[in-house]
Amino acid sequence: MSRGLDDDDLDVDLTDPVLASEAELAFEGALRPRSLAEFVGQTRVRGQLQLLLTAATLQQRTPDHILLAGPPGLGKTTLAMIVAHEGGRPLRMSSGPAIQHAGDLAAILSSLVPGEVLFIDEIHRMARSAEEMLYLAMEDFRIDIMVGKGAGATSVPLDLAPFTLVGATTRSGLLPNPLRDRFGFTAHLEFYDEAELEQVLSRAARMLGLAVDGEALAEIAGRCRGTPRIANRLLRRVRDYALVHGRDADVEAVRAALDLYDVDALGLDRLDRAVMQTILTRFGGGPVGLNTLAVSVGEESETIEAVVEPFLVRIGLITRTPRGRVATPAAWRHFGLAERAPEGAATLPIDDL
């Protein structure tokens, strides 16, 4: 079992910003499970990973390369840490945006020790030249380094220590097929249900030393978008509210704290509501194009498309049509508005989609 926060972790002077920050980091580290047995949710993925790691141990070889795909906050980094910990192997962490040249990747790969686990977050954002170098490294544990320039350039092969690559991506469709095909196992992480989130929150509450009853945990679980990272963040805001107001973290405190932080009963935040109210009130429920919607709420269209829209579609508040985004009857009911047909001005050009 992973170590919880002991008295020394919590007995700090929280008025000292350095000590308070260290205590928060200690809490973040303690929240991460250290083994697949401790990991809550993703039952199928856990079973598949357990088989893969156990087989590698029995055969005394490095595990196959692993690709973890899914939305942010579902545990991809934690699973990479577990892969290293359960095999007793060192872990090297990097990210796709940090690898912008083939030389960056060559420096990392050439310094790996035998059996090391290399975790690359947001692997789809690596430079193309680095991706092409990674193909050979994953298959043959070898890279070719170009020495010199022009007609006199030569390729020098460099053997690598056997390693396991764990790649994480929130947009697996952006990975080129040659890279995706070189992973021996691809795991697709799903959103959590409320029962699983209550387990996550219960564990975190114990580590915080926070007494929270089942009704309060269920209230938080219903507002965190099926995402453990958001659940733990909301729990800390409830802790802060209970501490400042000198009250128990009961269901009323949870509702008051989350209302203060603009998180409603469905988990919608300020930006989500701004998007929905714009569609409902300014455009009569739609259809409305993405660019027009972004300008109306004062956000970038990429933010609306990548951050806001997937959740609203998943919970059934909007649908995407060839003419734009349209509010569903559930959206009208949630915001307490009478559904009405859009006026003529609400019909937007198709080129705005």
C-alpha positions as CSV (number, residue, x, y, z in Angstrom):
1,M,0.0,0.0,0.0
2,S,1.2,3.5,-0.7
3,R,2.2,5.5,2.3
4,G,-0.4,8.0,3.5
5,L,0.4,11.4,5.0
6,D,1.8,10.9,8.5
7,D,2.0,13.4,11.4
8,D,5.3,14.8,10.1
9,D,3.7,15.5,6.7
10,L,0.8,17.4,8.3
11,D,2.4,19.1,11.2
12,V,3.8,22.0,9.3
13,D,3.5,25.8,9.7
14,L,1.0,26.5,6.9
15,T,1.8,30.3,7.3
16,D,5.2,29.5,5.8
17,P,4.6,29.4,2.0
18,V,7.5,27.1,1.3
19,L,6.4,24.6,3.9
20,A,2.8,24.8,2.9
21,S,3.8,24.2,-0.8
22,E,5.9,21.2,0.3
23,A,2.9,19.8,2.3
24,E,0.6,20.1,-0.7
25,L,3.2,18.4,-3.0
26,A,3.5,15.6,-0.4
27,F,-0.3,15.2,-0.5
28,E,-0.3,15.1,-4.3
29,G,2.3,12.4,-4.3
30,A,0.5,10.4,-1.6
31,L,-2.7,10.5,-3.7
32,R,-1.1,8.5,-6.5
33,P,-1.5,4.8,-6.1
34,R,1.7,2.8,-6.2
35,S,0.3,-0.5,-7.5
36,L,-2.4,-1.7,-9.8
37,A,-4.2,-3.2,-6.8
38,E,-4.6,0.3,-5.3
39,F,-5.6,1.9,-8.5
40,V,-9.4,2.6,-8.6
41,G,-11.4,2.2,-11.8
42,Q,-10.3,1.2,-15.3
43,T,-10.9,-2.5,-14.4
44,R,-10.3,-3.8,-17.9
45,V,-7.1,-1.8,-18.4
46,R,-5.7,-2.8,-15.0
47,G,-6.3,-6.5,-15.9
48,Q,-4.6,-6.1,-19.2
49,L,-1.6,-4.3,-17.7
50,Q,-1.3,-6.8,-14.9
51,L,-1.0,-9.6,-17.4
52,L,1.5,-7.8,-19.6
53,L,3.8,-6.9,-16.6
54,T,3.5,-10.3,-15.0
55,A,4.4,-12.1,-18.3
56,A,7.4,-9.8,-18.7
57,T,8.6,-10.6,-15.2
58,L,8.3,-14.3,-15.7
59,Q,10.2,-14.1,-19.0
60,Q,12.8,-11.7,-17.5
61,R,12.5,-9.2,-20.2
62,T,11.4,-5.6,-20.5
63,P,7.6,-5.1,-21.0
64,D,6.3,-4.2,-24.4
65,H,5.9,-0.5,-25.2
66,I,2.6,0.9,-23.9
67,L,0.3,3.6,-25.2
68,L,-2.2,5.2,-22.8
69,A,-4.9,7.1,-24.5
70,G,-7.8,9.1,-23.0
71,P,-9.0,12.5,-21.8
72,P,-6.9,14.4,-19.2
73,G,-7.1,13.6,-15.5
74,L,-7.9,9.8,-15.8
75,G,-4.6,8.5,-14.5
76,K,-2.3,8.1,-17.4
77,T,0.8,9.5,-15.6
78,T,-0.1,7.4,-12.5
79,L,-0.3,4.2,-14.6
80,A,3.1,5.0,-16.1
81,M,4.6,5.3,-12.6
82,I,2.9,2.0,-11.6
83,V,4.5,0.2,-14.6
84,A,7.9,1.3,-13.4
85,H,7.2,0.6,-9.7
86,E,5.7,-2.8,-10.1
87,G,8.7,-3.9,-12.2
88,G,11.2,-2.4,-9.9
89,R,12.5,-0.3,-12.7
90,P,13.7,3.4,-12.9
91,L,11.4,5.9,-14.5
92,R,12.4,8.8,-16.8
93,M,9.7,11.4,-17.5
94,S,9.5,13.8,-20.4
95,S,6.8,15.3,-22.7
96,G,6.1,15.7,-26.4
97,P,6.4,19.5,-26.4
98,A,9.8,19.3,-24.8
99,I,11.1,17.1,-27.7
100,Q,11.3,19.4,-30.6
101,H,14.4,18.1,-32.3
102,A,15.7,14.6,-33.0
103,G,18.8,15.5,-30.9
104,D,16.6,16.1,-27.9
105,L,15.2,12.5,-28.1
106,A,18.7,11.1,-28.9
107,A,20.1,12.6,-25.7
108,I,17.3,11.0,-23.7
109,L,17.5,7.6,-25.3
110,S,21.3,7.3,-25.2
111,S,21.3,8.0,-21.4
112,L,18.7,5.3,-20.5
113,V,19.8,2.4,-18.4
114,P,18.8,-1.2,-19.1
115,G,15.1,-1.9,-18.3
116,E,14.3,1.8,-17.7
117,V,10.8,3.0,-18.3
118,L,10.6,6.2,-20.5
119,F,7.3,8.1,-20.1
120,I,6.5,10.7,-22.7
121,D,3.3,12.7,-22.0
122,E,1.4,14.2,-24.9
123,I,3.5,12.1,-27.2
124,H,1.5,13.3,-30.2
125,R,3.1,16.7,-29.9
126,M,6.6,15.5,-30.6
127,A,8.5,16.9,-33.6
128,R,8.2,14.8,-36.7
129,S,12.0,14.2,-36.9
130,A,11.9,12.8,-33.4
131,E,9.0,10.5,-34.2
132,E,10.9,9.0,-37.1
133,M,13.9,8.4,-34.8
134,L,11.7,6.7,-32.3
135,Y,10.5,4.1,-34.8
136,L,13.9,2.4,-35.0
137,A,14.5,2.9,-31.3
138,M,11.3,1.1,-30.3
139,E,11.8,-1.8,-32.7
140,D,15.5,-2.5,-32.6
141,F,16.8,-0.5,-29.6
142,R,19.0,1.5,-32.0
143,I,19.2,4.9,-33.4
144,D,21.2,6.4,-36.3
145,I,23.0,9.7,-35.6
146,M,24.0,11.9,-38.6
147,V,27.5,13.3,-38.3
148,G,28.6,16.1,-40.5
149,K,26.7,18.0,-43.1
150,G,26.2,17.9,-46.9
151,A,27.9,15.3,-49.1
152,G,30.3,14.4,-46.3
153,A,27.6,13.5,-43.7
154,T,27.6,9.9,-42.4
155,S,25.2,7.9,-40.3
156,V,26.6,6.4,-37.1
157,P,24.5,3.6,-35.5
158,L,24.2,3.8,-31.7
159,D,22.9,0.8,-29.8
160,L,20.5,1.5,-26.9
161,A,19.8,-0.3,-23.7
162,P,16.5,-2.2,-23.8
163,F,13.7,0.1,-22.4
164,T,10.0,0.3,-22.2
165,L,8.3,3.4,-23.7
166,V,5.0,4.5,-22.1
167,G,3.4,7.1,-24.2
168,A,0.3,9.1,-23.1
169,T,-1.9,11.1,-25.4
170,T,-5.2,12.9,-25.2
171,R,-5.6,12.8,-29.0
172,S,-4.6,9.4,-30.3
173,G,-5.9,10.3,-33.7
174,L,-3.0,12.7,-34.2
175,L,-0.4,9.9,-33.8
176,P,1.0,8.7,-37.1
177,N,0.1,5.1,-37.9
178,P,3.8,3.9,-38.0
179,L,4.3,5.1,-34.4
180,R,0.9,3.8,-33.1
181,D,1.6,0.4,-34.6
182,R,4.9,0.0,-32.7
183,F,3.2,-0.1,-29.3
184,G,2.7,-3.6,-28.1
185,F,-0.3,-2.6,-26.0
186,T,-2.7,0.3,-26.3
187,A,-5.0,1.2,-23.4
188,H,-8.1,3.4,-23.8
189,L,-9.0,5.0,-20.5
190,E,-12.7,5.7,-19.9
191,F,-14.4,8.3,-17.7
192,Y,-15.2,7.1,-14.1
193,D,-18.7,6.4,-12.8
194,E,-19.9,8.0,-9.6
195,A,-19.3,4.9,-7.5
196,E,-15.6,4.7,-8.5
197,L,-15.2,8.5,-7.9
198,E,-16.6,8.0,-4.4
199,Q,-13.9,5.5,-3.7
200,V,-11.3,7.9,-5.0
201,L,-12.7,10.7,-2.9
202,S,-12.9,8.5,0.2
203,R,-9.2,7.6,0.0
204,A,-8.2,11.2,-0.5
205,A,-10.4,12.4,2.4
206,R,-8.6,9.9,4.7
207,M,-5.3,11.2,3.6
208,L,-6.5,14.8,4.3
209,G,-7.8,13.8,7.7
210,L,-11.2,15.1,6.5
211,A,-14.4,13.6,7.9
212,V,-16.8,13.4,5.0
213,D,-20.0,11.4,5.0
214,G,-21.3,9.3,2.1
215,E,-23.9,11.9,1.0
216,A,-21.2,14.6,0.8
217,L,-18.9,12.3,-1.2
218,A,-21.8,11.5,-3.6
219,E,-22.5,15.2,-4.1
220,I,-18.8,15.9,-5.1
221,A,-18.7,12.8,-7.3
222,G,-21.7,14.0,-9.2
223,R,-20.0,17.3,-10.0
224,C,-16.5,16.3,-11.2
225,R,-17.1,15.3,-14.8
226,G,-16.1,11.6,-14.3
227,T,-12.5,12.7,-13.7
228,P,-10.5,11.8,-10.6
229,R,-8.2,14.8,-11.0
230,I,-11.2,17.2,-10.8
231,A,-12.6,15.1,-7.9
232,N,-9.5,15.6,-5.8
233,R,-9.4,19.3,-6.7
234,L,-13.0,19.9,-5.6
235,L,-12.4,17.9,-2.4
236,R,-9.6,20.3,-1.4
237,R,-11.8,23.3,-2.1
238,V,-14.4,21.7,0.2
239,R,-11.7,21.2,2.8
240,D,-10.7,24.8,2.6
241,Y,-14.3,26.0,2.9
242,A,-14.9,23.8,6.0
243,L,-11.7,25.0,7.6
244,V,-12.3,28.7,7.0
245,H,-15.9,28.5,8.1
246,G,-15.2,26.2,11.1
247,R,-17.8,23.6,10.2
248,D,-18.0,20.0,9.2
249,A,-17.6,18.9,5.6
250,D,-21.3,17.8,5.3
251,V,-23.4,17.9,2.2
252,E,-24.5,21.5,2.8
253,A,-20.9,22.6,3.1
254,V,-20.1,20.8,-0.1
255,R,-22.9,22.5,-2.0
256,A,-21.9,25.9,-0.5
257,A,-18.3,25.5,-1.4
258,L,-18.9,24.3,-5.0
259,D,-21.5,27.0,-5.6
260,L,-18.8,29.5,-4.4
261,Y,-16.4,28.1,-7.0
262,D,-19.1,28.2,-9.8
263,V,-19.5,24.4,-10.1
264,D,-23.1,23.5,-10.6
265,A,-25.0,20.2,-10.0
266,L,-23.9,18.8,-13.4
267,G,-20.3,19.9,-13.0
268,L,-20.6,22.9,-15.3
269,D,-18.2,25.7,-14.6
270,R,-18.3,29.4,-15.5
271,L,-17.1,28.9,-19.1
272,D,-19.5,25.9,-19.7
273,R,-22.4,28.0,-18.6
274,A,-21.4,31.0,-20.6
275,V,-21.3,28.8,-23.7
276,M,-24.6,27.2,-23.0
277,Q,-26.4,30.5,-22.1
278,T,-25.0,32.1,-25.3
279,I,-26.4,29.2,-27.4
280,L,-29.7,29.3,-25.6
281,T,-30.4,33.0,-25.1
282,R,-28.6,34.8,-27.9
283,F,-29.1,32.2,-30.6
284,G,-32.3,30.6,-29.6
285,G,-30.8,27.2,-29.1
286,G,-28.8,27.2,-32.3
287,P,-27.4,26.2,-34.7
288,V,-24.4,28.4,-34.1
289,G,-21.0,28.1,-35.6
290,L,-17.8,27.5,-33.5
291,N,-16.1,30.8,-34.4
292,T,-19.2,32.9,-33.7
293,L,-19.6,31.0,-30.4
294,A,-16.0,31.6,-29.4
295,V,-16.2,35.4,-30.2
296,S,-19.5,35.6,-28.2
297,V,-18.0,34.3,-25.0
298,G,-14.5,35.9,-25.5
299,E,-12.5,32.6,-25.7
300,E,-10.4,31.0,-28.4
301,S,-12.2,28.6,-30.7
302,E,-9.6,25.9,-29.8
303,T,-10.5,26.2,-26.1
304,I,-14.2,25.8,-26.9
305,E,-13.7,22.8,-29.2
306,A,-11.1,20.9,-27.0
307,V,-12.1,21.8,-23.5
308,V,-15.7,22.8,-23.3
309,E,-17.5,21.1,-26.1
310,P,-16.6,17.4,-25.4
311,F,-18.1,17.5,-21.9
312,L,-21.3,19.2,-23.1
313,V,-21.7,16.7,-25.9
314,R,-21.0,13.8,-23.6
315,I,-23.7,14.8,-21.0
316,G,-26.2,15.5,-23.7
317,L,-26.6,19.3,-23.5
318,I,-25.5,20.1,-27.1
319,T,-25.3,18.2,-30.4
320,R,-23.1,18.9,-33.4
321,T,-24.8,19.3,-36.7
322,P,-23.6,20.2,-40.2
323,R,-24.9,23.8,-39.5
324,G,-23.4,24.2,-36.1
325,R,-24.0,23.5,-32.4
326,V,-27.5,23.0,-31.2
327,A,-28.9,22.9,-27.6
328,T,-30.8,19.8,-26.6
329,P,-34.1,19.7,-24.7
330,A,-32.1,18.6,-21.6
331,A,-30.1,21.9,-21.9
332,W,-33.3,24.0,-21.8
333,R,-34.6,22.1,-18.8
334,H,-31.3,22.4,-16.9
335,F,-31.2,26.2,-17.3
336,G,-34.9,26.5,-16.5
337,L,-35.8,28.1,-19.9
338,A,-38.7,27.4,-22.2
339,E,-37.5,25.8,-25.4
340,R,-38.1,28.0,-28.4
341,A,-37.4,27.9,-32.1
342,P,-34.4,30.0,-33.2
343,E,-35.1,33.3,-34.8
344,G,-34.0,34.0,-38.3
345,A,-30.8,35.8,-37.2
346,A,-29.7,32.7,-35.4
347,T,-29.1,30.7,-38.5
348,L,-25.4,31.1,-39.3
349,P,-23.3,30.4,-42.4
350,I,-21.9,26.9,-42.8
351,D,-18.4,28.3,-43.3
352,D,-18.4,29.3,-39.6
353,L,-18.4,25.7,-38.4
